Each structure stands twice: as structure tokens, then as C-alpha cells.
Amino acid sequence: MADKREFDAFVVTRSPALLRTAYLLVHDEGRAEDLLQTSLTKAWFAWSRIEDPEAYVRRIIVTTSASWWRRRWNAEMPSADLPDRAPDAVDDHRDADRDLWVAVGRLPRRQRAVVVLRYLEDRTEAETAELLGCSVGTVKSQASKALAKLRLDAALASPTEERSRS
């Protein structure tokens, strides 16, 4: 993959799917765009050595996301004045309490990565293990723990289940 024009074509064709994966991992549009940009930048420097660009960039996305969790972010400063929100950015709170994305966002980083790759990206256990740099057994156990947490999450409970728990 020595040709840089191939990189441009790859970015144009695969960015939407890669951005979706990044969003599902970080649960924030701005951070997902930053994550994808960072990952593509890292891939650019290694482009001549890459044999499977899709898998390589997805691996970069997952590992970079994990490193962001480990590193403390100090670049943003709190402010007393909040900016106005765009009309399309207004939250719709009607169904927010019963939202899958809220529940997935509550999962620990590694479990969220497994759920995203296994069930939302429809990857096999072996592919997920390779992307995360762990064993297939770890993928299975993290998926099991994540699904158990999702079953108990209040965001996914039906109204009758909520009343019976009270």
C-alpha cells in the first residue's frame, strides 16, 4: 500500500464507518472526530507498511481510545458561562432514560469496546480479540460481564420492571 492516493481514497470511503466505531467507543461526537483524525494521522505515517488498512485503523482507534482513558485530560478549563447550544443539539429527554446508548456509555471502557466490536460492528470473537490485543477468552468474559450489566441497567428496563423494582 505504498501509494498515498490510496490513502486518500481509503479515508473518503471508510471514514463514515470508522467514525461510527469511534463514536460508539467514546460516546461523544467531538471526541469521536478527534479520535478518528488522530488514528488516521497515525495510519498515514505507516501507510507504506500496512497490508490490511481497515483492521489497522480500527486497531489504532481502539488503542488510542484506551490510552485517552488512561491519560488525564487537562486542556479544557471550566467556565461559569456556558455557550448557547445549536437548535439541533437540544437534547430530547423523553426517552433518554431508556436509551441503549446511555446504558452502553455506562459500561467500563474495555467492556464497551467488546460490545461495540462484537455486536455493533458484527466482528467475530477472534477479530475482536485481535483488534483489542487480548485473548478470545478475555473477549468472551468481557462480553458476558457487559451483557449482564446491560440486563440490569435501569436505562433499558421496561416501565413495568421499573415499578416492580421500586
C-alpha positions as CSV (number, residue, x, y, z in Angstrom):
1,M,0.0,0.0,0.0
2,A,2.7,2.5,-0.9
3,D,0.5,5.0,-2.9
4,K,-0.7,8.0,-0.9
5,R,-3.6,8.4,-3.3
6,E,-4.9,5.0,-2.0
7,F,-4.8,6.6,1.5
8,D,-7.0,9.5,0.3
9,A,-9.4,7.0,-1.3
10,F,-9.5,4.9,1.9
11,V,-10.3,8.0,4.0
12,V,-13.1,9.1,1.7
13,T,-14.7,5.6,1.5
14,R,-14.2,4.3,5.0
15,S,-14.4,7.4,7.3
16,P,-18.1,7.2,7.9
17,A,-17.9,3.6,9.3
18,L,-14.7,4.4,11.2
19,L,-16.3,7.5,12.7
20,R,-19.3,5.4,13.8
21,T,-17.0,3.0,15.6
22,A,-15.1,5.9,17.2
23,Y,-18.4,7.4,18.4
24,L,-19.6,4.2,19.9
25,L,-16.3,3.9,21.8
26,V,-16.2,7.4,23.2
27,H,-19.9,8.3,23.2
28,D,-19.2,12.0,22.1
29,E,-19.3,13.4,18.6
30,G,-16.4,15.8,19.0
31,R,-14.1,13.3,20.7
32,A,-15.1,10.7,18.1
33,E,-14.0,13.1,15.3
34,D,-10.8,13.8,17.2
35,L,-10.2,10.1,17.7
36,L,-10.7,9.3,14.1
37,Q,-8.4,12.2,13.0
38,T,-5.7,11.0,15.4
39,S,-6.0,7.4,14.2
40,L,-5.9,8.4,10.5
41,T,-2.8,10.6,11.2
42,K,-1.1,7.6,12.8
43,A,-2.0,5.4,9.9
44,W,-0.7,8.0,7.4
45,F,2.8,7.6,8.7
46,A,2.7,3.8,8.5
47,W,0.7,3.7,5.2
48,S,3.5,2.1,3.1
49,R,3.8,-0.8,5.6
50,I,0.0,-1.5,6.0
51,E,-1.4,-4.6,4.4
52,D,-5.0,-4.5,5.8
53,P,-5.8,-0.8,6.3
54,E,-9.3,-1.3,7.7
55,A,-8.2,-3.6,10.5
56,Y,-5.1,-1.5,11.1
57,V,-7.0,1.7,11.5
58,R,-9.7,0.1,13.7
59,R,-6.9,-1.2,15.9
60,I,-5.5,2.3,16.2
61,I,-8.9,3.6,17.1
62,V,-9.4,1.1,19.9
63,T,-5.9,1.5,21.3
64,T,-5.9,5.3,21.1
65,S,-9.3,5.4,22.8
66,A,-7.9,3.2,25.6
67,S,-4.9,5.5,26.0
68,W,-7.2,8.5,26.2
69,W,-9.0,6.9,29.2
70,R,-5.7,6.3,30.9
71,R,-4.4,9.8,30.3
72,R,-5.9,12.6,32.3
73,W,-7.1,15.4,30.1
74,N,-6.2,18.9,31.4
75,A,-6.6,21.0,28.3
76,E,-10.1,22.2,28.9
77,M,-10.8,24.7,31.6
78,P,-14.2,25.0,33.4
79,S,-16.1,28.2,32.8
80,A,-19.1,29.8,34.6
81,D,-20.6,30.9,31.2
82,L,-21.9,28.2,29.0
83,P,-22.2,28.7,25.3
84,D,-25.5,28.7,23.6
85,R,-26.5,25.4,22.0
86,A,-27.4,25.0,18.4
87,P,-31.1,24.1,17.9
88,D,-30.3,20.6,16.6
89,A,-28.2,19.9,19.6
90,V,-31.0,20.3,22.1
91,D,-31.5,17.0,24.0
92,D,-34.7,15.1,23.7
93,H,-35.2,13.8,27.3
94,R,-38.4,11.9,26.6
95,D,-36.7,8.6,26.0
96,A,-33.2,9.3,27.4
97,D,-33.8,7.2,30.4
98,R,-34.5,4.1,28.3
99,D,-31.7,4.6,25.8
100,L,-29.3,1.8,24.7
101,W,-26.6,4.4,24.2
102,V,-26.9,5.6,27.7
103,A,-26.5,2.1,29.0
104,V,-23.6,1.3,26.7
105,G,-22.0,4.6,27.8
106,R,-22.0,3.4,31.4
107,L,-20.0,0.3,30.7
108,P,-16.3,0.2,31.6
109,R,-14.0,1.1,28.7
110,R,-13.0,-2.5,27.8
111,Q,-16.5,-3.9,28.0
112,R,-17.8,-1.1,25.9
113,A,-15.1,-1.8,23.3
114,V,-16.1,-5.5,23.2
115,V,-19.8,-4.7,22.8
116,V,-19.1,-2.2,20.0
117,L,-16.8,-4.5,18.1
118,R,-18.7,-7.8,18.7
119,Y,-22.3,-6.7,18.4
120,L,-22.5,-3.3,16.7
121,E,-19.6,-3.9,14.2
122,D,-20.6,-7.6,13.9
123,R,-17.0,-8.9,14.4
124,T,-16.1,-12.4,15.4
125,E,-14.6,-13.2,18.8
126,A,-11.2,-13.8,17.1
127,E,-11.3,-10.5,15.2
128,T,-12.4,-8.6,18.3
129,A,-9.5,-10.3,20.3
130,E,-7.0,-9.3,17.6
131,L,-8.2,-5.7,17.5
132,L,-8.1,-5.4,21.3
133,G,-4.8,-7.2,21.6
134,C,-6.2,-9.8,24.1
135,S,-7.3,-13.5,24.1
136,V,-10.6,-14.8,22.8
137,G,-11.4,-15.9,26.4
138,T,-11.0,-12.3,27.5
139,V,-13.4,-11.2,24.8
140,K,-15.9,-13.8,25.9
141,S,-15.7,-12.9,29.6
142,Q,-15.9,-9.1,28.9
143,A,-18.9,-9.7,26.7
144,S,-20.6,-11.8,29.3
145,K,-19.9,-9.2,32.0
146,A,-21.1,-6.3,29.8
147,L,-24.3,-8.1,28.8
148,A,-25.0,-8.9,32.5
149,K,-24.6,-5.2,33.3
150,L,-26.8,-4.2,30.4
151,R,-29.6,-6.6,31.6
152,L,-29.6,-4.8,34.9
153,D,-29.3,-1.2,33.7
154,A,-32.2,1.0,34.5
155,A,-32.0,2.7,31.1
156,L,-33.1,-0.5,29.4
157,A,-35.7,-1.5,31.9
158,S,-39.4,-1.6,30.8
159,P,-41.8,0.6,32.8
160,T,-43.3,-2.5,34.5
161,E,-39.9,-3.7,35.5
162,E,-39.1,-0.2,37.0
163,R,-42.3,-0.3,39.1
164,S,-41.6,-3.8,40.4
165,R,-38.1,-2.8,41.4
166,S,-39.4,0.1,43.5
